[in-house]
Amino acid sequence: MTRLIDRMLSRYGGTFWEGQASGAAVLLETYQSPNAEKILPQIASHANHANGSNTVVFSAMAARIALFSEARFTLQSVADKKMFTDQRLNLLQHPWPDADEGDLLSRMEQDAGLAGNGYVWAPPGEGRLVRWRPDWVTIISEIVDVPGGGWYRQKVGFHFEPPRAAQSQFGPPMTAPVEEVAHWAPMPDPEANFRGMSWLTPVMREVDADSGMTTYKQQYLSNAASPNLLIKYSQRLHPGTVDAIRERVAARYGGTANAFKTLVLDQGADATVIGNSLSQMNFDVVQTAGAERILSAAGVPGILVGLESLKGAGRSYQEVVRRFADLTMRPEWRSVCGALRKLVPGLPPSGIRLWYDTADIAALQEGEQERAQESLIRAQALLTLRNAGYTRDSAVKAVTANDVSQLVADPLAAMPAAGA
């Protein structure tokens, strides 16, 4: 039987697609409709180039992936927060041959970081997952009318279409219903309905500037590690002589191999240095400021990528890692579990949820131990207060708020036991 989404595509044809809604990450075309959202290829290409050529971007991506991929999937009871695992997690724990859940998380974090979106398809009956390149995927949606008035838009499927030149390697275009595809967009695009936005989007100019600073440094070193040199002669020179002098000076004194050599000029020549040296233009300060803005957008502390020392930061390594995990990673772990929930078979609509477990992450073990110690101290305090004759609710409030004024005596605790 032909699926609904295939019939829709056949009916609407090329007019069914629209460009992306966001001016930062979407392509708008006049013949398209608002029923589809697709990444602008130039944006994805720019992000991929930055990841492969810019050290700061690559380091930030590597730090995010390294910690994000260390979490493990688990099931959690919503009522008592108890975590457990069973065979329903097999698909996520072994997504494709020679891979585990860490590989799945690595791919999803990489795609979301560079393109703002991660797509994982579960082919029916195959018992495996397939990662889709986000720049080849279009989100298909439709308007649903509400009987009482109004409307809203909902996703109905995803269209995967590699470029024509790549279809011999990656296959022809295909469309899958929304039930088969997990779509993860941890940073929503404010101008789109379902599309996500890469953390690189607001700092693209900073990335270009940082790459430009690196290129400037390379050119500076290629010029004998000195600024531009102006050579003046008192008499007028023939154009051919000027070219010959320029070539001779460049050959003898240009490049890093000729740095610090003594410059010897002909009679009547006057050498003047023009431009600024790296120290005069505060090169390190300027480049570091740009790197800090890139890392800020990535949510990665500079200490973790070697751009800041622990001594200068005035914080311990554990404090930095805990902040990175709490503010950057934990929201993403939560949201990726929400996106992948549909791929867990037999999961009830409520009561049990797909969740993450960080107990095996070495970088967070000290922080987890601190939390466990805090919980133990609180539990002991609650037991002491209950034995002292205070109500359970008031004891919980007092311990949580660290305020003993909220304690209320339990009248039942003062009653004599039966038979006394």
LINFEN-V326341 format. One record per pair of residues at least 12 apart in sequence whose ideal C-beta (glycine too) atoms are under 10 Angstrom apart, sorted by the first residue. I is the first residue (numbers start at 1). J is the second residue. Records with the same first field share a line. If there is no record, write none. Layout:
BEGIN
I = J / J
END
This chain:
BEGIN
3 = 157 / 175 / 176 / 177
4 = 156 / 157 / 177
5 = 140 / 142 / 156 / 157 / 158 / 159 / 175 / 176 / 177 / 178
6 = 157 / 174 / 175 / 177
8 = 35 / 140 / 142 / 156 / 157 / 175
9 = 140 / 157 / 159 / 173 / 175
12 = 33 / 35 / 36 / 140
14 = 31 / 32
15 = 31 / 32 / 33 / 35
16 = 32 / 33 / 35 / 36 / 138 / 140 / 142 / 159
17 = 29 / 31 / 32 / 33 / 34 / 35 / 36 / 37 / 38 / 138 / 140 / 159
18 = 31 / 32 / 33 / 34 / 35 / 36 / 37 / 38 / 138 / 141
19 = 31 / 32 / 33 / 34 / 36 / 37 / 38 / 40
20 = 32 / 36 / 37 / 38 / 39 / 40 / 43 / 138 / 139 / 189 / 191 / 192 / 195
21 = 34 / 37 / 189 / 190 / 191 / 192 / 193 / 194 / 195
22 = 37 / 39 / 40 / 43 / 116 / 188 / 189 / 190 / 191 / 192 / 195 / 196 / 197 / 201
23 = 40 / 189 / 191
24 = 40 / 43 / 116 / 189 / 190 / 191 / 192 / 197 / 198 / 201 / 202 / 204
25 = 37 / 38 / 39 / 40 / 42 / 43 / 44 / 47 / 115 / 116 / 117 / 189 / 191 / 192 / 195 / 196 / 197 / 198 / 200 / 201
26 = 38 / 39 / 40 / 43 / 189 / 191 / 192 / 195 / 197
27 = 39 / 40 / 41 / 42 / 43
28 = 40
34 = 141 / 143 / 153 / 192 / 193
35 = 138 / 139 / 140 / 141 / 142 / 143 / 153 / 156 / 193
36 = 138 / 139 / 140 / 141 / 157 / 158 / 159 / 194
37 = 117 / 137 / 138 / 139 / 140 / 141 / 155 / 189 / 192 / 193 / 194 / 195 / 196
38 = 134 / 135 / 136 / 137 / 138 / 139 / 159 / 161 / 195
39 = 114 / 115 / 116 / 117 / 133 / 134 / 135 / 136 / 137 / 138 / 139 / 189 / 195 / 196 / 197 / 198
40 = 135
41 = 135 / 136 / 163
42 = 135
43 = 114 / 115 / 116 / 135 / 197 / 198 / 200 / 201 / 204
44 = 111 / 114 / 115 / 116 / 117 / 133 / 134 / 135 / 136 / 198
45 = 114 / 135
46 = 114 / 198 / 200 / 201 / 204 / 207 / 208
47 = 61 / 113 / 114 / 115 / 116 / 135 / 198 / 199 / 200 / 201 / 204 / 207
48 = 114 / 115 / 135 / 200
49 = 114 / 207 / 211
50 = 114 / 198 / 200 / 203 / 204 / 207 / 208 / 210 / 211 / 294
51 = 110 / 113 / 114 / 200 / 207
53 = 207 / 211 / 214
54 = 200 / 206 / 207 / 208 / 210 / 211 / 214 / 291 / 294
55 = 210 / 211 / 214 / 291 / 305 / 307
56 = 203 / 206 / 207 / 210 / 211 / 214 / 287 / 288 / 290 / 291 / 292 / 293 / 294 / 295 / 298 / 300 / 302 / 305 / 307
57 = 113 / 114 / 199 / 200 / 203 / 206 / 207 / 210 / 211 / 291 / 294 / 295 / 297 / 298
58 = 305
59 = 291 / 294 / 295 / 298 / 300 / 302 / 304 / 305 / 306 / 307
60 = 113 / 199 / 200 / 291 / 294 / 295 / 296 / 297 / 298 / 299 / 300 / 302 / 304 / 305 / 307
61 = 109 / 110 / 113 / 114 / 199 / 200 / 298 / 300
62 = 110 / 300 / 304 / 305
63 = 295 / 298 / 299 / 300 / 301 / 304 / 305 / 324 / 328
64 = 106 / 109 / 110 / 112 / 113 / 199 / 298 / 299 / 300 / 304 / 324 / 328 / 329 / 332
65 = 102 / 105 / 106 / 107 / 108 / 109 / 110 / 113
66 = 106 / 109 / 304 / 363
67 = 109 / 300 / 304 / 321 / 324 / 325 / 328 / 329 / 332 / 333 / 358 / 361 / 363 / 364
68 = 102 / 105 / 106 / 108 / 109 / 110 / 112 / 113 / 325 / 328 / 329 / 332 / 333 / 336 / 356
69 = 100 / 101 / 102 / 103 / 104 / 105 / 106 / 107 / 108 / 109 / 110 / 361
70 = 102 / 105 / 106 / 329 / 358 / 360 / 361 / 362 / 363 / 364
71 = 101 / 102 / 105 / 325 / 329 / 330 / 332 / 333 / 336 / 337 / 355 / 356 / 357 / 358 / 359 / 360 / 361 / 364
72 = 85 / 89 / 92 / 93 / 100 / 101 / 102 / 105 / 355 / 356 / 357 / 358 / 359 / 360 / 361
73 = 85 / 89 / 91 / 92 / 93 / 101 / 104 / 105 / 333 / 336 / 337 / 340 / 344 / 354 / 355 / 356 / 357
74 = 86 / 89 / 337 / 353 / 354 / 355 / 356 / 357 / 359
75 = 88 / 89 / 344 / 347 / 352 / 353 / 354 / 355 / 357
76 = 337 / 352 / 353 / 354 / 355 / 356 / 357
77 = 351 / 352 / 353 / 355
78 = 350 / 351 / 352 / 353 / 355
79 = 351 / 352
81 = 355
82 = 352
83 = 355 / 356 / 357 / 359
84 = 352
85 = 357
86 = 346
87 = 345 / 346
88 = 343 / 344 / 345 / 346 / 347 / 352 / 354
89 = 101 / 343 / 344 / 345 / 347 / 354
90 = 127 / 344 / 345
91 = 104 / 122 / 126 / 127 / 128 / 129 / 340 / 343 / 344 / 345
92 = 104 / 105 / 120 / 129 / 182 / 337 / 340 / 341 / 343 / 344 / 354
94 = 127 / 128 / 129
95 = 107 / 108 / 120 / 122 / 128 / 129 / 130 / 131 / 340 / 343
96 = 120 / 126 / 127 / 128 / 129 / 130 / 131
97 = 128
99 = 128 / 129 / 131
101 = 340 / 356
103 = 131
104 = 118 / 120 / 129 / 131 / 182 / 336 / 340
105 = 118 / 332 / 333 / 336 / 340 / 356
107 = 120 / 129 / 131
108 = 120 / 131 / 134 / 182 / 184 / 186 / 332 / 336 / 339 / 340
109 = 184 / 186 / 329 / 332 / 336
110 = 131 / 134
111 = 131 / 132 / 133 / 134 / 135 / 137 / 184 / 196 / 198
112 = 134 / 184 / 185 / 186 / 187 / 196 / 197 / 198 / 199 / 332 / 335 / 336 / 339
113 = 186 / 187 / 198 / 199 / 200 / 298 / 332
114 = 134 / 135 / 198 / 199 / 200
115 = 133 / 134 / 135 / 137 / 185 / 195 / 196 / 197 / 198 / 200
116 = 134 / 184 / 185 / 186 / 187 / 188 / 189 / 192 / 195 / 196 / 197 / 198 / 199 / 200 / 201
117 = 132 / 134 / 135 / 137 / 139 / 183 / 184 / 185 / 186 / 187 / 189 / 194 / 195 / 196 / 197 / 198
118 = 131 / 132 / 134 / 137 / 182 / 183 / 184 / 185 / 186 / 196 / 336 / 339 / 340
119 = 131 / 132 / 133 / 134 / 136 / 137 / 139 / 158 / 160 / 176 / 181 / 182 / 183 / 184 / 185 / 339
120 = 132 / 180 / 181 / 182 / 183 / 184 / 339 / 340 / 343
121 = 137 / 158 / 160 / 174 / 176 / 180 / 181 / 182 / 343
122 = 176 / 179 / 180 / 181 / 182 / 340 / 342 / 343 / 345
123 = 176 / 180
124 = 176 / 177 / 179 / 180
129 = 182 / 340 / 343
130 = 160 / 176 / 180 / 181
132 = 158 / 160 / 162 / 170 / 174 / 176 / 181 / 183
133 = 160 / 162 / 166 / 170
134 = 183 / 184 / 185 / 195 / 196 / 198
135 = 162 / 163
136 = 159 / 160 / 161 / 162 / 163 / 166 / 170 / 173
137 = 158 / 159 / 160 / 161 / 176 / 181 / 183
138 = 157 / 158 / 159 / 160 / 161 / 173 / 175
139 = 155 / 156 / 157 / 158 / 159 / 178 / 181 / 183 / 185 / 192 / 193 / 194 / 195
140 = 155 / 156 / 157 / 158 / 159 / 175 / 176 / 177 / 178 / 194
141 = 153 / 154 / 155 / 156 / 157 / 178 / 193 / 194
142 = 154 / 155 / 156 / 157
144 = 156
152 = 193
153 = 193 / 194
154 = 178 / 193 / 194
155 = 177 / 178 / 181 / 183 / 193 / 194
156 = 175 / 177 / 178 / 179
157 = 175 / 176 / 177 / 178 / 179 / 180 / 181
158 = 174 / 175 / 176 / 177 / 178 / 180 / 181 / 182 / 183
159 = 173 / 174 / 175 / 176
160 = 172 / 173 / 174 / 175 / 176 / 181
161 = 173 / 174 / 175
162 = 174
178 = 342
179 = 342 / 343
180 = 342 / 343
181 = 339 / 342 / 343
182 = 336 / 338 / 339 / 340 / 341 / 342 / 343
183 = 195 / 196 / 339 / 342
184 = 196 / 332 / 335 / 336 / 337 / 338 / 339 / 340
185 = 197 / 335 / 339
186 = 198 / 199 / 331 / 332 / 333 / 334 / 335 / 336 / 339
187 = 199 / 201 / 331 / 332 / 335
188 = 335
189 = 201
196 = 335
198 = 297
199 = 294 / 296 / 297 / 298 / 299 / 300 / 328
200 = 294 / 297 / 298
201 = 297
202 = 293 / 296 / 297
203 = 290 / 293 / 294 / 295 / 296 / 297 / 298
204 = 294 / 297
205 = 290 / 293
206 = 289 / 290 / 291 / 292 / 293 / 294 / 296 / 297
207 = 290 / 291 / 293 / 294 / 297
208 = 290
209 = 286 / 287 / 289 / 290 / 293 / 294
210 = 286 / 287 / 288 / 289 / 290 / 291 / 293 / 294
211 = 290
212 = 287 / 290
213 = 283 / 284 / 286 / 287 / 288 / 290 / 291
214 = 287
216 = 278 / 281 / 283 / 287
217 = 278 / 283 / 287
218 = 256
220 = 256 / 275 / 276 / 277 / 278 / 283
221 = 255 / 256 / 259 / 278
222 = 254 / 255 / 256
223 = 250 / 253 / 254 / 255 / 256 / 258 / 259 / 275
224 = 249 / 250 / 252 / 253 / 254 / 255 / 256 / 257 / 258 / 259 / 260 / 261 / 263
225 = 255 / 256 / 258 / 259 / 260 / 277 / 278
226 = 253 / 254 / 259 / 260 / 263 / 273 / 275 / 277
227 = 273 / 274 / 275 / 276 / 277 / 278 / 280 / 281
228 = 272 / 273 / 274 / 275 / 276
229 = 249 / 250 / 253 / 254 / 263 / 271 / 272 / 273 / 274 / 275
230 = 270 / 271 / 272 / 273 / 274 / 275
231 = 245 / 246 / 249 / 263 / 265 / 266 / 269 / 270 / 271 / 272
232 = 268 / 269 / 270 / 271 / 272
233 = 245 / 265 / 266 / 267 / 268 / 269 / 270
234 = 267 / 268 / 269 / 270
235 = 268
237 = 268
245 = 265 / 266 / 269
248 = 266
249 = 263 / 264 / 265 / 269 / 271
252 = 264
288 = 302 / 307 / 308
291 = 305 / 307 / 308
292 = 307 / 308
294 = 307
295 = 307 / 308
298 = 328
299 = 323 / 324 / 327 / 328 / 329 / 331 / 332
300 = 324 / 328
301 = 313 / 315 / 317 / 319 / 320 / 321 / 323 / 324 / 327 / 328
302 = 320
303 = 315 / 316 / 317 / 319 / 320 / 321 / 324
304 = 317 / 320 / 321 / 324 / 363
308 = 320
316 = 366
317 = 363 / 366
318 = 363 / 364 / 365 / 366 / 367 / 370
319 = 367
321 = 361 / 363 / 364 / 366 / 367
322 = 363 / 364 / 366 / 367 / 368 / 370 / 371
323 = 367
324 = 363 / 364
325 = 358 / 361 / 363 / 364 / 367
326 = 364 / 367
329 = 356 / 358 / 361 / 364
330 = 356 / 358
332 = 356
333 = 355 / 356 / 357 / 358
334 = 353 / 355 / 356
336 = 354 / 356
337 = 353 / 354 / 355 / 356
338 = 353 / 354 / 355
339 = 354
340 = 354
341 = 353 / 354 / 355
342 = 354
377 = 399
378 = 396 / 399 / 400
379 = 399
380 = 399
381 = 395 / 398 / 399 / 402
382 = 395 / 396 / 398 / 399 / 400
383 = 395
384 = 399
385 = 398 / 399 / 404 / 407 / 410
386 = 410 / 413
387 = 413
388 = 407 / 409 / 410 / 413
389 = 407 / 409 / 410 / 411 / 412 / 413 / 414
390 = 404 / 406 / 407 / 408 / 409 / 410 / 413
391 = 407 / 408 / 409 / 410 / 411 / 412 / 413
392 = 408 / 410
393 = 406 / 408 / 410
394 = 406 / 407 / 408 / 409 / 410
395 = 407 / 408 / 410
END
